[in-house]
């Protein structure tokens, strides 16, 4: 924080399986200079922990939800939980005052690309923002193929064909999502074009791993050992 970091996001893996997570949130929230403290989760345990996280000082939450039907949703991730539990978690977050929620949906061709309009339609008029993310594999295994990627332009065109969209300027430099709002006032969506339109030139993020190493890129194979 003394070097200029103002935003901290707890992510994973799944952070809600970590013991004493509210305590960690509270310790981070006590650091002077952190303006935004948020969490990314699959939502399966969010209803159980939302109140404790709010009380500890969590400001915002992002929930990963790649489809609204159970078979597709479970095919896209390894958390064998029903969609209803994730939706319950979103509502619990809102009820406790952590909201509105950002919903992240990774789109993989032939697996869940049929769910794009379902997700957009479900969250219109709710105040929640769905961010559609081009499918990519991180790390250094990279077994994915470009033919599995549904480009952000294609996703935008599909939604715009049903509910017309107009662009919205970025909220800050380095924002990874391209923002669009519905012309009828139903809210907005985001498009994260990490494959077709890489945003490395404006990247302002670093990752601190669970074992205390700092990584400056999702594709990095080694990090700087801060703990030692």
N, C-alpha and C positions, 0 to 999 in steps of 0.2 A: 504494500500500500504506500509506503514511503517513496517508492519509485514510480508512483503514478497509477497503480491499479485502483479502480473505483468500483468495479463490478465483480462479484464472485458468484459462480454457479456451481452447485453440487450436482454431480452427475455420476456415471457409473460405467459399466454394471448398473445394478439397481440400488440406489442409495437407501431406500426405505427398509432394506433388510439389515442395514448396519445398526449394531447396538448403540444406544445412546445418541442417535442422530439429533434429537432436539437439543442435547447438550452441546454438540458440535455447532449447531446453528447459533445457539446462544453465545458461544465463545467467539465465533466469527463476527457476530453482530456487535460485540463489544469493541471491536477494533475501530478506532476513529478514522474516518475517511472512506469507509465502505458505504457507498450511496445506494447500492442495489445488491440484495442477497436473494438468490433464487435457486430453484431446484428443478431438475429434469428427472421424471419418473415414468415407469410404465403404468402407474396408477392403481395397481392391484391392491396395494396396502394404504392408499391415500386416505380413504374414508376413516381408517382406524387412527391415523396419525395427524390428520389435518389440524385439529385443535391444538395439539401440543406443539406443532411446528409454528403455527401462528403465534402462540404465546411466547415461543422462543425468539421470535423476531423475523421469521421468514416473510418476505415481501411478495414474491410471485412464484408461480409454479408453471412448468411446461409438462404436458402429458403426451406420451407417445401413443398414437392410436392409428393403425394403418388400414383399418376397415371396420365396418359396423356389423358384419355378420361373423359369427364365431369361427366357422371353418377357415375363412380367409385370414382373419385376424391371427388365429393360432398357427397358420401356415407361415405367416410373416415373422413370427417371433417364437421364442422358446418358453414363454410364460404361459402355461396352460390354464389360463383364467378366462372366464366369460367376459364379453364386451360389457355386459350390464354392470360388472363390478368396477370397470374403469369409468364408466359414465357416472356411477354412484360416487366414485372418488372425486370426479370433477365437480359434481354438485356439492359435495361436502366441503371442498376447498372454497367454493363460492359462499357457502353458508357461513363459514368461519371468517370470511373477509379477505381470503387470499384469492383474488380474482380481479378482473376476468382472467381466464386461463388461455394460454397458447397451446394449441394441439398440433403436434408434429406428426405428419404422415409421410413415410417413405414410400415412393411409388415404384413398383417393379413390374415391368411388362410381362403379361401373361400370368401374373399371380394376383395382384390387387389393383391393376389400373382401371378395372371396371368400377372400383369403389370411389373414384374421384368425385363424381357428381353426388353420390350418396353422402359423402362426408361434407362436401360444400353445402348441400341442401340442409343437412341436419343442424349445422351450426350457424346458418343464417339467422339473423335477428336475436341471437343469444348473447352477443357481446364478446364471445370467444373468437379468436382468430386461428383458422386452420392454416398451417404452413406446409405446403407440399414440397417434398425434398426429393431431388433426383437420386435414384439408387446408386450407391457406390459402396465398395468394401474398403475399410480402413486398415491401417497397419501395413504389413509387408507381404501378406500372402496373396492378396489381390486376385482371387479366383473368378472375379466377376467379368462380364463381357458387356461391350457397349450395346449389344442388341437387347439387353435387359433394361436399359435406361429409357425412361419416358421423359423427354426433354421438357423443360419448364415452359417453352413456347407452346408445345402441344397441350400441356395441362391447362395453361391459360386459355387457349383457344376453345377447349372443350367446355370450360366453365362459362366463358364469355358468350358462347353460342346459346346458352340457356339463360344465364343471368348476366347481362352486360356489365363489363368492368371498365374502370378508368384508373390510370396509374396514380400513385401517391409517392411523393418524394421521401427519401430516407429520413429517419428520425435523427440519425447521427452518422458521421463518417465511419466506415467499417461495418455498417449494418449488413448482415449476410443475406437477408431476405429482401427480394424485390416486392414492394407492397402495391396492392391493388384494392380499390374499394368498389362495392356494388353500386351501380348508378341509382338503384332504387332505395339506397340508404340502409341496406340490410347488414352492413358491417364491412369487413375487409378480409382478404386472404394474403398469404405470403407465398412466394416462390423462391426456393433455394436451389439455384442452378449451379451446384458445385462441380458438375461434370462439363456441361455445355458452355458455361460462362464462369470459369474459375475466378474467385475473388481474392487470390493470394496477394495481389498488389496492395490491397487495403486491409489485409488481415491484421487485427490488433489483439489476437488471443494467444494465450499460452495455457498448457495443461499441467497441473501438479498431480502426479500419480499417487496411488495409495502408499507406495513405498518411498515417497519423498523425492521423486525425480521430476524435473521440469522439462516438458516437451513443447517445442514451438510449432509443431505441425502434427496433424493426425497421422501422417504417413511416416513420421520419424521412427527409426528403429533404436535410437538411443537418446537418453536425456541427460540433463545436468543434475548431478547428485547434490541436492540442497540439504538433505537431512544430515549427511556426513559433515 
